[in-house]
Amino acid sequence: MSSSKVSIKKTLPVFMSFAVMGFVDIVGVATGYIKNDFGLADNLAQLIPSMALFWFFVLSVPSGLLQDRIGKRNMLNIGMLLTSVGMVIPFFHYSFPVMLAAFIVLGIGNTIVQVSANPLLHDVSPKSKYSSYMSLSQFIKAIISLLGPIITTVMATVFGDWKLVFAIYAITSILSVIWLYFTQIEEEQSTGGAATFKSCFSLLNNKFILFMVLGIFMLVGSDVGMNSNIANLLQNKFGLTLNNASLGISLYFTALMIGRFSGAVILNWISARRFLLLTAIIALISMVGLLAAPTVLFAQIAIFMIGLGSANLFPLIFSIALEKMPGRPNEVSGLMIMAVSGGAFIPPVMGLVSSGFGVVTSFIVLVVCMIYLVSLAIYALKK
């Protein structure tokens, strides 16, 4: 796309795919309900987000390579279709193994969506506005993440079945597939020839790309760790009920939504790298504040500030990495989304720490992740 022209007809269905991308965040509130329904221990309950996010590690690079051959739009539609299939599975039979299977399919679909949607947005964005558009797309995702716990709570209290949220998500996914299918998009092609496993992983020889990939790993691990453990923390530390504690997840996603919308505006005046450092510092300080929170109100403020600080880290890291290798969008996207598997590895580590030392202590794992992100931001600014 040219540096100034914007096509609403092409950007809207791509932005809609980020709403579908946000459906995977239902794993946070779903973990609490499934844990209660089947009486699961903390370490076993953490298998749920792991089943959804493990596939980012396995399938991201292959998805990027296949995308290089069949196109970003086609891959994105495949991902959204699989997302709808994952949402339908729980209605056939409700058991812990079936829910794990549902989140596996959801995770595979979401992996493909994330690999395809980010570079496709690059194709329909004015080049000078890509970082801003990335923050806006994550704002849309945050709206869905915010609404997820609210919709789930309404379905549980009004209709007596929290799983009805999956039906809403399945229908929306199908409508998004239809919309994008009938939208013609001229996709930018890689300039370095056909993508291969070797060409993809060779990018990790570049220290800048390697550190950025690790940054996504730490960031998403921290985000999923927050998402799936906020309710548990508030329940154990302050004695809240599950429904009241789950509203802490909504508070977190409210902050993400506000932060991403603000970021889309602020990035018109501040460089991506300076903004990365500023927001990473806010997230780190707030995470430490959450650990020390003496009251529910203090904890809620800290949760909000963590969300505000974390809001733009993903689009910033992603856009900075793509800026470094603009001619290899599919390989860079594959590597960056592979790192989203941090969301499958960090929560189980928290679960193990929680089982041995308590829920509050497990959040030290997230502090370590935030320290790395601040270090990464300093490195990116110097480079």
C-alpha positions as CSV (number, residue, x, y, z in Angstrom):
1,M,0.0,0.0,0.0
2,S,1.1,3.6,-0.6
3,S,2.4,5.6,2.3
4,S,-0.8,7.7,2.6
5,K,-3.8,5.9,1.0
6,V,-6.1,4.0,3.3
7,S,-8.8,1.6,2.0
8,I,-11.5,1.1,4.7
9,K,-13.0,-1.7,2.6
10,K,-9.8,-3.7,2.9
11,T,-8.7,-2.7,6.4
12,L,-12.0,-3.4,8.2
13,P,-12.2,-7.2,7.6
14,V,-8.5,-7.5,8.6
15,F,-9.2,-5.6,11.8
16,M,-12.1,-7.9,12.4
17,S,-9.7,-10.8,12.3
18,F,-8.1,-9.3,15.4
19,A,-11.4,-9.6,17.2
20,V,-11.4,-13.4,16.3
21,M,-7.7,-13.4,17.5
22,G,-8.9,-12.2,20.9
23,F,-11.2,-15.2,21.4
24,V,-8.3,-17.3,22.6
25,D,-8.1,-15.1,25.7
26,I,-11.3,-16.7,26.9
27,V,-8.9,-19.4,28.2
28,G,-8.2,-17.2,31.3
29,V,-11.8,-17.1,32.7
30,A,-12.5,-20.6,31.3
31,T,-9.6,-22.0,33.4
32,G,-11.4,-20.8,36.6
33,Y,-14.7,-22.4,35.6
34,I,-13.2,-25.7,34.4
35,K,-11.1,-25.9,37.5
36,N,-14.2,-25.5,39.7
37,D,-16.4,-27.9,37.6
38,F,-13.9,-30.7,37.7
39,G,-12.1,-30.0,41.0
40,L,-8.7,-29.6,39.4
41,A,-5.4,-28.7,41.2
42,D,-3.5,-25.6,40.2
43,N,-0.8,-27.4,38.2
44,L,-3.4,-29.5,36.3
45,A,-5.6,-26.5,35.6
46,Q,-2.6,-24.7,34.0
47,L,-2.7,-27.4,31.3
48,I,-5.7,-25.6,29.8
49,P,-3.9,-22.4,28.6
50,S,-0.9,-24.6,27.7
51,M,-3.1,-26.7,25.3
52,A,-4.2,-23.5,23.6
53,L,-0.8,-21.9,23.3
54,F,1.6,-24.8,22.8
55,W,0.8,-24.8,19.1
56,F,2.4,-21.4,18.6
57,F,5.7,-23.1,19.2
58,V,5.0,-26.0,16.9
59,L,3.0,-24.5,14.0
60,S,4.0,-20.9,13.7
61,V,7.0,-21.3,11.4
62,P,5.3,-24.0,9.2
63,S,2.2,-21.7,8.9
64,G,4.5,-18.9,7.8
65,L,6.1,-21.1,5.2
66,L,2.7,-22.3,3.9
67,Q,1.4,-18.8,3.9
68,D,4.3,-17.8,1.7
69,R,2.8,-20.1,-0.9
70,I,-1.0,-19.8,-0.6
71,G,-1.2,-16.2,0.6
72,K,-1.9,-14.4,3.9
73,R,-5.7,-14.0,3.3
74,N,-6.3,-17.7,2.6
75,M,-4.3,-18.7,5.6
76,L,-6.1,-16.2,7.8
77,N,-9.5,-17.7,6.7
78,I,-8.3,-21.2,7.5
79,G,-7.3,-20.0,11.0
80,M,-10.6,-18.4,11.7
81,L,-12.5,-21.4,10.5
82,L,-10.5,-23.7,12.8
83,T,-11.3,-21.2,15.6
84,S,-15.0,-21.7,15.1
85,V,-14.6,-25.5,15.1
86,G,-12.8,-25.3,18.5
87,M,-15.6,-23.3,19.9
88,V,-18.2,-25.8,18.9
89,I,-16.5,-28.9,20.4
90,P,-17.6,-28.3,24.0
91,F,-21.3,-28.6,23.0
92,F,-20.9,-32.2,22.0
93,H,-19.7,-33.4,25.4
94,Y,-18.4,-31.5,28.5
95,S,-15.5,-33.2,30.2
96,F,-11.9,-32.2,31.1
97,P,-10.4,-34.2,28.2
98,V,-12.9,-32.7,25.7
99,M,-12.2,-29.2,26.9
100,L,-8.4,-29.8,26.4
101,A,-9.2,-31.0,22.8
102,A,-11.3,-27.9,22.2
103,F,-8.5,-25.6,23.3
104,I,-6.0,-27.6,21.2
105,V,-8.1,-26.8,18.1
106,L,-8.7,-23.3,19.2
107,G,-4.9,-22.9,19.7
108,I,-4.1,-24.2,16.3
109,G,-6.6,-21.9,14.7
110,N,-5.4,-18.9,16.7
111,T,-1.8,-19.7,15.8
112,I,-2.6,-19.4,12.1
113,V,-4.7,-16.3,12.7
114,Q,-1.8,-14.5,14.4
115,V,0.8,-15.6,11.8
116,S,-1.4,-14.3,9.0
117,A,-3.2,-11.2,10.4
118,N,-0.2,-9.2,11.5
119,P,1.6,-9.2,8.1
120,L,-1.7,-8.9,6.2
121,L,-2.4,-5.7,8.3
122,H,1.0,-4.5,7.1
123,D,-0.2,-5.0,3.5
124,V,-3.3,-2.8,4.0
125,S,-1.7,-0.2,6.2
126,P,0.0,3.1,5.2
127,K,3.7,2.2,5.8
128,S,4.4,5.2,8.1
129,K,1.4,4.2,10.3
130,Y,2.1,0.5,10.8
131,S,3.1,0.7,14.5
132,S,0.0,2.8,15.1
133,Y,-2.2,0.4,13.2
134,M,-0.7,-2.5,15.1
135,S,-1.6,-0.8,18.4
136,L,-5.1,-0.2,17.1
137,S,-5.5,-3.8,16.1
138,Q,-4.4,-4.9,19.5
139,F,-7.0,-2.4,20.9
140,I,-9.7,-4.3,19.0
141,K,-8.3,-7.6,20.4
142,A,-8.4,-6.1,23.9
143,I,-12.1,-5.2,23.6
144,I,-12.9,-8.8,22.9
145,S,-10.6,-9.9,25.8
146,L,-12.4,-7.5,28.1
147,L,-15.9,-8.6,27.0
148,G,-15.0,-12.3,27.3
149,P,-15.2,-12.6,31.2
150,I,-18.3,-10.3,31.2
151,I,-20.1,-12.4,28.6
152,T,-19.1,-15.6,30.4
153,T,-20.4,-14.3,33.7
154,V,-23.7,-13.3,32.2
155,M,-24.1,-16.6,30.5
156,A,-23.3,-18.4,33.8
157,T,-25.7,-16.3,36.0
158,V,-28.5,-15.6,33.6
159,F,-28.6,-18.8,31.4
160,G,-26.9,-21.2,33.8
161,D,-24.2,-22.2,31.3
162,W,-21.0,-20.3,31.0
163,K,-20.1,-22.3,27.8
164,L,-22.6,-20.4,25.7
165,V,-19.9,-17.8,25.2
166,F,-18.4,-20.3,22.8
167,A,-21.5,-20.2,20.6
168,I,-21.3,-16.5,20.2
169,Y,-17.6,-16.7,19.3
170,A,-18.2,-19.5,16.8
171,I,-20.8,-17.6,14.9
172,T,-18.7,-14.4,14.9
173,S,-15.7,-16.4,13.5
174,I,-17.8,-17.8,10.6
175,L,-19.1,-14.3,9.7
176,S,-15.5,-13.0,9.7
177,V,-14.4,-15.8,7.3
178,I,-17.2,-14.9,4.9
179,W,-16.4,-11.2,5.0
180,L,-12.6,-11.6,4.4
181,Y,-13.3,-14.2,1.7
182,F,-15.1,-11.6,-0.4
183,T,-12.5,-8.9,0.1
184,Q,-9.8,-8.6,-2.5
185,I,-6.4,-7.6,-1.1
186,E,-3.2,-7.1,-3.0
187,E,-0.5,-8.8,-0.9
188,E,3.1,-7.8,-0.8
189,Q,5.5,-10.6,-1.7
190,S,8.8,-11.5,0.0
191,T,11.9,-10.1,-1.7
192,G,14.2,-12.8,-0.6
193,G,12.8,-15.7,-2.6
194,A,10.6,-18.6,-1.3
195,A,10.6,-19.0,2.4
196,T,12.1,-22.2,3.8
197,F,12.8,-23.6,7.4
198,K,16.5,-22.7,6.8
199,S,15.8,-19.1,5.7
200,C,13.4,-18.6,8.6
201,F,15.5,-19.9,11.4
202,S,18.7,-18.3,9.9
203,L,17.2,-15.0,10.9
204,L,17.9,-16.0,14.5
205,N,21.6,-15.5,13.7
206,N,20.7,-11.8,13.8
207,K,21.0,-10.9,17.5
208,F,18.4,-8.2,17.2
209,I,15.8,-10.6,15.8
210,L,16.7,-13.2,18.4
211,F,16.3,-10.8,21.3
212,M,13.0,-9.6,19.9
213,V,11.7,-13.2,19.6
214,L,12.6,-13.9,23.2
215,G,10.9,-10.7,24.1
216,I,7.6,-11.9,22.6
217,F,8.1,-15.2,24.5
218,M,8.5,-13.4,27.8
219,L,5.7,-11.0,27.1
220,V,3.0,-13.5,26.1
221,G,4.1,-15.8,28.9
222,S,3.6,-12.9,31.3
223,D,0.3,-11.9,29.7
224,V,-1.2,-15.4,29.9
225,G,0.2,-15.9,33.4
226,M,-1.7,-12.7,34.4
227,N,-4.8,-13.6,32.6
228,S,-5.1,-17.1,34.0
229,N,-3.9,-16.3,37.5
230,I,-5.5,-13.0,38.4
231,A,-8.7,-14.6,39.8
232,N,-6.7,-17.2,41.7
233,L,-4.5,-14.5,43.3
234,L,-7.5,-12.4,44.4
235,Q,-9.3,-15.4,45.7
236,N,-6.4,-16.7,47.7
237,K,-5.0,-13.4,49.0
238,F,-8.2,-11.5,49.7
239,G,-10.9,-14.2,49.9
240,L,-13.0,-13.1,47.0
241,T,-15.5,-15.4,45.3
242,L,-14.7,-16.7,41.8
243,N,-17.2,-14.4,40.1
244,N,-15.9,-11.3,41.9
245,A,-12.3,-12.3,41.4
246,S,-12.9,-12.9,37.7
247,L,-13.8,-9.3,37.3
248,G,-10.1,-8.6,38.0
249,I,-9.5,-10.1,34.6
250,S,-11.9,-7.6,33.1
251,L,-10.0,-4.8,34.9
252,Y,-6.8,-6.0,33.4
253,F,-8.3,-6.1,29.9
254,T,-9.9,-2.7,30.3
255,A,-6.4,-1.3,30.9
256,L,-5.1,-3.2,27.9
257,M,-7.9,-1.7,25.8
258,I,-7.3,1.9,27.0
259,G,-3.6,1.5,26.7
260,R,-3.7,0.2,23.1
261,F,-6.1,2.9,21.9
262,S,-3.9,5.5,23.6
263,G,-0.8,3.9,22.1
264,A,-2.3,4.1,18.6
265,V,-2.6,7.9,19.1
266,I,0.7,8.5,21.0
267,L,2.8,6.6,18.4
268,N,2.0,9.3,15.9
269,W,4.3,11.6,18.0
270,I,6.8,9.3,19.8
271,S,9.2,6.7,18.4
272,A,8.3,3.0,18.9
273,R,11.5,2.3,20.7
274,R,11.2,5.1,23.3
275,F,7.6,4.1,23.9
276,L,8.7,0.5,24.4
277,L,11.1,1.5,27.2
278,L,8.6,3.8,28.9
279,T,5.7,1.2,29.0
280,A,8.0,-1.7,29.9
281,I,9.2,0.2,33.0
282,I,5.6,1.0,34.0
283,A,4.7,-2.7,33.7
284,L,7.7,-3.8,35.8
285,I,7.0,-1.3,38.6
286,S,3.3,-2.2,38.7
287,M,4.0,-6.0,38.8
288,V,6.2,-5.5,41.9
289,G,3.4,-3.3,43.3
290,L,0.9,-6.2,42.8
291,L,3.1,-8.5,44.8
292,A,3.2,-6.1,47.7
293,A,-0.5,-5.1,47.5
294,P,-1.9,-4.8,51.1
295,T,-5.5,-4.4,50.1
296,V,-7.9,-5.4,47.2
297,L,-8.0,-1.8,46.0
298,F,-4.2,-1.5,45.9
299,A,-4.1,-4.9,44.0
300,Q,-6.7,-3.7,41.5
301,I,-4.8,-0.5,40.9
302,A,-1.6,-2.5,40.3
303,I,-3.5,-4.9,37.9
304,F,-4.8,-1.9,36.0
305,M,-1.3,-0.4,35.7
306,I,0.2,-3.7,34.6
307,G,-2.3,-3.8,31.8
308,L,-1.7,-0.2,30.9
309,G,2.1,-0.8,30.8
310,S,1.8,-4.1,28.9
311,A,-0.8,-2.9,26.4
312,N,1.5,-1.9,23.5
313,L,4.5,-4.2,24.1
314,F,3.5,-6.8,21.6
315,P,2.7,-4.5,18.7
316,L,5.9,-2.5,19.4
317,I,8.2,-5.5,19.5
318,F,6.5,-7.0,16.4
319,S,6.7,-3.8,14.4
320,I,10.3,-3.0,15.4
321,A,11.3,-6.6,14.3
322,L,9.5,-6.3,11.0
323,E,11.1,-2.9,10.5
324,K,14.5,-4.6,10.8
325,M,13.6,-7.3,8.2
326,P,10.9,-5.7,5.9
327,G,11.7,-8.1,3.0
328,R,11.0,-11.2,5.0
329,P,7.6,-10.6,6.5
330,N,6.4,-14.3,6.5
331,E,9.6,-15.6,8.2
332,V,9.7,-12.8,10.8
333,S,6.0,-13.3,11.5
334,G,6.5,-17.1,11.9
335,L,9.3,-16.6,14.3
336,M,7.5,-13.9,16.4
337,I,4.3,-15.9,16.6
338,M,6.3,-19.1,17.5
339,A,7.4,-17.1,20.5
340,V,3.8,-16.7,21.6
341,S,4.3,-20.2,22.9
342,G,5.7,-18.5,25.9
343,G,2.1,-18.5,27.0
344,A,2.2,-22.3,27.1
345,F,5.5,-22.5,29.1
346,I,5.3,-19.6,31.7
347,P,1.9,-20.5,33.3
348,P,3.0,-24.1,34.1
349,V,6.1,-22.8,35.7
350,M,3.8,-20.5,37.8
351,G,1.7,-23.5,38.6
352,L,4.7,-25.4,39.9
353,V,5.8,-22.5,42.0
354,S,2.3,-21.9,43.2
355,S,1.9,-25.6,44.3
356,G,5.2,-25.4,46.3
357,F,5.3,-21.9,47.6
358,G,1.9,-20.3,47.1
359,V,0.0,-18.2,44.5
360,V,1.6,-14.9,45.4
361,T,5.1,-16.2,45.2
362,S,4.4,-17.6,41.7
363,F,4.0,-14.0,40.4
364,I,7.8,-13.6,40.9
365,V,8.1,-15.5,37.6
366,L,6.2,-12.6,35.9
367,V,8.6,-10.1,37.5
368,V,11.5,-11.9,35.9
369,C,9.7,-11.7,32.5
370,M,9.2,-7.9,33.0
371,I,12.9,-7.4,33.9
372,Y,13.9,-9.0,30.6
373,L,11.4,-6.7,28.7
374,V,12.9,-3.6,30.2
375,S,16.4,-4.8,29.3
376,L,15.2,-5.5,25.7
377,A,13.7,-2.0,25.4
378,I,17.0,-0.5,26.5
379,Y,18.9,-2.7,24.0
380,A,16.4,-1.7,21.2
381,L,16.8,2.0,22.0
382,K,20.6,1.8,21.8
383,K,20.5,0.0,18.5
